[in-house]
Amino acid sequence: MSRIYEIPYQPDDGPSWPLRVEGEVVSRFDSRFEALRSAVNRAAAEGGDVSIGIEGADGVWRPFGSDAKRPARVPPMPGRRLSVVR
């Protein structure tokens, strides 16, 4: 049986993004990026016939792939500090 994790473009009912499986909310996250990270981790752990659907700004649902756009603001990585040298 195929399992599809779904992440909408806009948050539902407030500032949190739902992660859905077969239409049922399984978790909520503070950002879309965190919801996607959780979906990828869950799908990798389950293996088998699992996919991830992402809703675009145009309202069209697409399968998640390596060509997906990065978030506009990438969250800081703990323990790492980067500096710009000119």
Secondary structure, 3 states (H helix, E strand, C coil): CCEEEEECCCCECCCEEEEEECCEEEEEECCHHHHHHHHHHHHHHHCCCEEEEEECCCCCEEECCCCCCCCCCCCCCCCCCCCCCC
